[in-house]
């Protein structure tokens, strides 16, 4: 972990690191974000690994200018342009239909993407210099307090992040307000740094998601968001040889030993090894693309081997469980 200042040289180094697929903690007006190249599946997988998130929750993609949101999302939906003109740059995240190029790993497989333009000068400079949209969830381990100073990131993440840009204390100090514009009517999924009352001036009667009385519908919560069209069955780690497909089936394996056992059994129309070297990051980065590919290939069934329950294995297993036949 290298601590950077906000000098022009260090901001350029931070931007270069993002382009290289490294993780950079950057200051925003809300909290410090764990920044990564939003186009890179491997970099995104490293974000989940560093945060030790047990599931692939959607990440917020940050852009340097309000107009740049069009690169990652369809900003033509009702209210989006008005909200962006009034509240961006600022602590408002909008959930919008995603562009095809956005990796599913950034959106948890959803057809929508969470996007915002931060108001923090140094955050925007880093994003602009990097030349890519930057996915940046809060720079803290899953379940821990969100960091509002660089020293919080140092204490909580340490060497799990490559660079930390010390931009001082975050002036807002709470996460952005998340507004889902893909629902009708629009729904505030998370109250935050932008008061809901100000949103209501643009969208009269805007609703706020009530976690106490409403079934979860925030991104990544509904099983239907994950399930492929083909039935998906799980098999325990290193037990692929026990699986008994009942039709033309494909299987996802983790490591050459399991893949070889699947091939030798002769039961599978296709065997896919998520990571021959049993690398959790490689497996996570490949997961969504492979599931989409297999789902479209016309197999009767899909099977998947659970990964070991550590590191990103927890997140991959969570994704597979939500996609599977119960």
C-alpha positions as CSV (number, residue, x, y, z in Angstrom):
1,X,0.0,0.0,0.0
2,X,1.3,3.4,-1.0
3,X,-0.1,6.6,0.4
4,X,-0.4,9.4,-2.2
5,X,-1.0,13.2,-1.8
6,X,-3.2,15.3,-3.9
7,X,-0.3,16.8,-5.9
8,X,-0.7,16.7,-9.7
9,X,2.1,14.0,-9.9
10,X,0.3,11.8,-7.3
11,X,-3.1,12.2,-8.9
12,X,-1.6,11.2,-12.2
13,X,0.0,8.1,-10.5
14,X,-3.4,7.2,-9.0
15,X,-5.0,7.5,-12.4
16,X,-2.3,5.4,-14.0
17,X,-2.8,2.7,-11.3
18,X,-6.5,2.5,-12.1
19,X,-5.6,2.1,-15.8
20,X,-3.3,-0.7,-14.8
21,X,-6.1,-2.6,-13.1
22,X,-4.9,-1.7,-9.5
23,X,-7.1,-0.6,-6.6
24,X,-6.9,3.0,-5.5
25,X,-8.8,4.4,-2.5
26,X,-10.0,7.9,-3.6
27,X,-11.6,10.7,-1.5
28,X,-15.1,11.8,-2.5
29,X,-17.5,14.2,-0.8
30,X,-19.4,11.3,0.7
31,X,-16.9,8.6,1.9
32,X,-13.6,7.2,0.5
33,X,-14.2,4.9,-2.4
34,X,-12.2,1.8,-3.4
35,X,-11.7,2.7,-7.1
36,X,-11.1,0.3,-10.0
37,X,-11.4,0.4,-13.7
38,X,-15.1,-0.3,-14.3
39,X,-14.4,-1.9,-17.7
40,X,-12.0,-4.5,-16.2
41,X,-13.7,-7.7,-14.8
42,X,-10.4,-8.7,-13.1
43,X,-10.1,-5.3,-11.4
44,X,-13.8,-5.5,-10.3
45,X,-13.2,-8.9,-8.8
46,X,-10.3,-7.6,-6.9
47,X,-12.6,-5.0,-5.3
48,X,-14.8,-7.7,-4.0
49,X,-11.8,-9.6,-2.8
50,X,-10.4,-6.6,-1.0
51,X,-13.7,-5.8,0.7
52,X,-14.3,-9.5,1.5
53,X,-17.9,-9.1,0.4
54,X,-19.9,-12.3,0.8
55,X,-22.0,-11.5,-2.3
56,X,-21.6,-9.6,-5.6
57,X,-23.7,-6.5,-4.7
58,X,-23.8,-3.9,-7.5
59,X,-21.1,-1.4,-7.5
60,X,-21.5,2.4,-8.1
61,X,-19.7,3.5,-11.2
62,X,-18.3,7.0,-11.0
63,X,-17.8,9.4,-13.9
64,X,-15.8,12.7,-14.1
65,X,-18.5,14.7,-15.8
66,X,-22.3,14.5,-15.8
67,X,-22.3,14.0,-19.6
68,X,-20.0,11.0,-19.3
69,X,-22.8,8.9,-17.6
70,X,-24.1,8.2,-21.1
71,X,-21.1,6.0,-21.7
72,X,-22.3,3.5,-19.0
73,X,-26.1,4.1,-18.8
74,X,-29.2,5.1,-20.7
75,X,-29.7,8.6,-19.4
76,X,-32.8,9.2,-21.5
77,X,-35.2,7.7,-18.9
78,X,-37.6,10.2,-17.3
79,X,-36.2,12.5,-14.7
80,X,-32.5,11.5,-15.3
81,X,-31.5,14.6,-17.2
82,X,-33.3,17.0,-14.8
83,X,-31.8,15.3,-11.8
84,X,-28.3,15.3,-13.3
85,X,-28.5,19.0,-14.2
86,X,-29.6,19.9,-10.7
87,X,-27.7,17.5,-8.4
88,X,-24.5,16.4,-10.3
89,X,-21.7,16.7,-9.4
90,X,-23.0,15.6,-6.0
91,X,-24.1,12.8,-3.6
92,X,-26.8,11.3,-5.8
93,X,-26.5,7.9,-7.4
94,X,-29.0,7.0,-10.1
95,X,-29.9,3.4,-11.0
96,X,-30.4,3.4,-14.8
97,X,-30.5,0.9,-17.7
98,X,-26.9,-0.1,-18.3
99,X,-24.9,0.0,-21.5
100,X,-24.0,-3.4,-23.0
101,X,-20.3,-2.8,-22.4
102,X,-20.6,-2.6,-18.6
103,X,-19.5,-5.9,-17.1
104,X,-22.1,-7.9,-15.3
105,X,-19.8,-8.1,-12.3
106,X,-20.3,-4.4,-11.8
107,X,-24.1,-4.8,-11.8
108,X,-24.5,-8.1,-10.1
109,X,-26.0,-9.4,-13.3
110,X,-28.8,-6.8,-13.3
111,X,-29.8,-4.9,-16.5
112,X,-29.3,-1.7,-14.6
113,X,-26.2,0.2,-13.4
114,X,-25.7,2.6,-10.4
115,X,-23.9,5.7,-11.6
116,X,-23.0,9.1,-10.1
117,X,-20.7,12.1,-10.7
118,X,-19.0,13.0,-7.5
119,X,-18.5,16.6,-6.4
120,X,-15.0,16.1,-4.9
121,X,-12.4,17.9,-7.0
122,X,-9.7,15.3,-6.5
123,X,-12.0,12.3,-7.2
124,X,-13.1,13.9,-10.5
125,X,-9.5,14.7,-11.5
126,X,-8.4,11.1,-10.9
127,X,-11.4,9.7,-12.9
128,X,-10.8,12.2,-15.7
129,X,-7.0,11.4,-15.9
130,X,-7.7,7.7,-15.8
131,X,-9.8,7.9,-19.0
132,X,-12.2,5.2,-17.7
133,X,-15.3,5.1,-15.5
134,X,-14.3,4.1,-12.0
135,X,-16.3,1.6,-9.9
136,X,-15.9,2.7,-6.3
137,X,-17.8,1.2,-3.4
138,X,-16.8,2.4,0.1
139,X,-13.2,1.6,0.9
140,X,-13.8,-0.6,3.9
141,X,-14.3,-4.3,4.6
142,X,-17.8,-5.6,4.3
143,X,-19.8,-4.7,7.4
144,X,-17.4,-2.1,8.8
145,X,-17.8,1.6,9.2
146,X,-17.4,3.6,6.1
147,X,-14.2,5.6,5.9
148,X,-14.2,9.4,5.9
149,X,-10.4,9.9,6.2
150,X,-7.4,8.2,4.6
151,X,-6.3,6.9,7.9
152,X,-9.6,4.9,8.2
153,X,-8.7,3.2,4.9
154,X,-5.2,2.4,6.1
155,X,-6.5,0.9,9.3
156,X,-9.2,-1.2,7.7
157,X,-7.8,-2.3,4.3
158,X,-4.0,-1.8,4.6
159,X,-2.2,-3.8,2.0
160,X,-5.4,-5.0,0.3
161,X,-5.4,-1.7,-1.6
162,X,-2.5,-0.6,-3.8
163,X,-2.7,3.2,-3.4
164,X,-4.6,5.5,-1.1
165,X,-5.0,9.2,-2.0
166,X,-5.2,11.3,1.1
167,X,-7.6,14.1,0.3
168,X,-8.5,14.9,3.9
169,X,-11.9,14.5,5.6
170,X,-14.9,13.8,3.4
171,X,-17.2,16.9,3.8
172,X,-20.5,15.0,3.5
173,X,-19.4,12.0,5.5
174,X,-22.3,9.6,4.6
175,X,-22.9,7.6,1.5
176,X,-24.7,8.9,-1.6
177,X,-28.5,8.8,-1.9
178,X,-29.4,5.9,-4.3
179,X,-32.4,6.6,-6.5
180,X,-33.8,3.8,-8.8
181,X,-35.1,5.4,-12.0
182,X,-35.7,2.0,-13.6
183,X,-38.8,1.5,-11.4
184,X,-42.1,3.2,-11.9
185,X,-42.6,5.3,-9.9
186,X,-38.9,6.0,-9.0
187,X,-37.8,4.7,-5.6
188,X,-35.1,5.8,-3.2
189,X,-33.3,2.6,-2.3
190,X,-30.9,4.2,0.1
191,X,-31.2,7.6,1.8
192,X,-27.9,9.4,2.0
193,X,-26.1,12.6,1.3
194,X,-28.8,14.2,-0.8
195,X,-32.0,14.9,1.1
196,X,-35.1,13.1,-0.2
197,X,-37.0,16.3,0.1
198,X,-34.8,17.8,-2.7
199,X,-35.5,14.9,-4.9
200,X,-39.2,15.3,-4.3
201,X,-39.0,18.8,-5.7
202,X,-38.2,17.1,-9.1
203,X,-40.2,13.9,-8.6
204,X,-43.3,14.7,-6.6
205,X,-44.4,11.7,-4.5
206,X,-41.1,9.9,-4.8
207,X,-41.2,6.8,-2.6
208,X,-38.5,5.6,-0.2
209,X,-37.8,1.8,0.1
210,X,-39.0,0.6,3.5
211,X,-36.9,-2.3,4.6
212,X,-39.1,-2.9,7.7
213,X,-42.3,-3.5,5.8
214,X,-41.3,-4.2,2.1
215,X,-39.8,-7.3,0.6
216,X,-36.2,-6.7,-0.5
217,X,-35.9,-5.3,-4.0
218,X,-32.6,-3.5,-3.8
219,X,-30.1,-4.5,-6.5
220,X,-28.8,-8.0,-6.0
221,X,-31.5,-9.1,-3.6
222,X,-34.0,-11.0,-5.7
223,X,-33.2,-14.5,-6.8
224,X,-34.9,-13.9,-10.2
225,X,-32.2,-11.3,-10.9
226,X,-29.7,-14.1,-10.9
227,X,-31.4,-17.2,-12.3
228,X,-30.5,-18.3,-15.9
229,X,-33.3,-19.6,-18.1
230,X,-31.8,-23.2,-17.8
231,X,-32.1,-25.0,-14.5
232,X,-28.8,-24.7,-12.6
233,X,-27.8,-27.3,-10.0
234,X,-25.0,-27.1,-7.4
235,X,-22.6,-29.8,-6.5
236,X,-20.3,-29.6,-3.5
237,X,-16.6,-28.7,-3.9
238,X,-14.5,-31.6,-5.3
239,X,-17.6,-33.7,-5.8
240,X,-18.3,-33.2,-9.5
241,X,-18.0,-37.0,-10.0
242,X,-21.1,-37.4,-7.9
243,X,-23.3,-35.3,-10.2
244,X,-25.9,-37.1,-12.4
245,X,-27.2,-34.8,-15.1
246,X,-30.5,-36.0,-16.6
247,X,-30.0,-34.4,-20.1
248,X,-27.5,-32.6,-22.2
249,X,-25.7,-30.6,-19.6
250,X,-22.7,-28.3,-19.0
251,X,-20.7,-28.1,-15.8
252,X,-18.7,-25.3,-14.2
253,X,-15.6,-26.6,-12.4
254,X,-13.0,-24.9,-10.2
255,X,-9.5,-26.3,-10.9
256,X,-7.9,-28.8,-13.2
257,X,-8.6,-31.8,-10.9
258,X,-12.3,-31.3,-10.9
259,X,-12.4,-30.4,-14.6
260,X,-10.4,-33.6,-15.5
261,X,-12.8,-35.7,-13.4
262,X,-15.8,-34.2,-15.2
263,X,-14.2,-34.8,-18.6
264,X,-13.3,-38.4,-17.7
265,X,-16.8,-39.2,-16.6
266,X,-18.2,-38.6,-20.1
267,X,-21.4,-37.3,-18.7
268,X,-21.1,-33.7,-19.8
269,X,-21.7,-32.0,-23.2
270,X,-19.3,-29.2,-22.0
271,X,-16.9,-28.8,-19.2
272,X,-15.8,-25.2,-18.2
273,X,-13.0,-24.6,-15.8
274,X,-13.5,-21.2,-14.1
275,X,-9.8,-21.2,-13.0
276,X,-7.4,-24.0,-13.8
277,X,-5.0,-22.5,-11.2
278,X,-7.8,-22.3,-8.6
279,X,-7.5,-18.5,-8.4
280,X,-10.6,-17.0,-6.8
281,X,-10.2,-13.7,-8.6
282,X,-10.0,-15.3,-12.0
283,X,-13.0,-17.4,-11.2
284,X,-15.1,-14.5,-10.1
285,X,-14.1,-12.4,-13.1
286,X,-15.2,-15.1,-15.5
287,X,-18.4,-16.2,-13.7
288,X,-21.1,-13.9,-15.2
289,X,-19.8,-14.1,-18.8
290,X,-19.6,-17.9,-18.6
291,X,-23.2,-18.2,-17.2
292,X,-24.5,-16.0,-19.9
293,X,-22.7,-18.0,-22.6
294,X,-23.9,-21.4,-21.3
295,X,-27.5,-20.2,-20.7
296,X,-27.7,-19.2,-24.4
297,X,-26.1,-22.4,-25.7
298,X,-29.2,-24.6,-25.5
299,X,-28.2,-27.1,-22.8
300,X,-31.0,-28.9,-20.9
301,X,-29.3,-28.3,-17.6
302,X,-26.4,-26.3,-16.1
303,X,-24.4,-27.6,-13.1
304,X,-21.8,-25.8,-11.0
305,X,-19.2,-26.9,-8.5
306,X,-19.2,-24.8,-5.3
307,X,-15.9,-23.1,-4.5
308,X,-14.2,-23.3,-1.1
309,X,-16.0,-21.0,1.3
310,X,-13.2,-18.4,1.8
311,X,-12.2,-15.2,0.1
312,X,-14.2,-14.6,-3.1
313,X,-15.4,-18.2,-2.9
314,X,-18.2,-16.9,-0.6
315,X,-19.3,-14.4,-3.2
316,X,-19.2,-16.9,-6.1
317,X,-21.1,-19.4,-4.0
318,X,-23.7,-16.8,-3.0
319,X,-24.2,-15.9,-6.7
320,X,-24.5,-19.6,-7.7
321,X,-26.9,-20.4,-4.9
322,X,-29.2,-17.6,-5.8
323,X,-29.2,-18.8,-9.4
324,X,-29.7,-22.5,-8.6
325,X,-32.8,-24.7,-8.4
326,X,-33.7,-25.0,-4.7
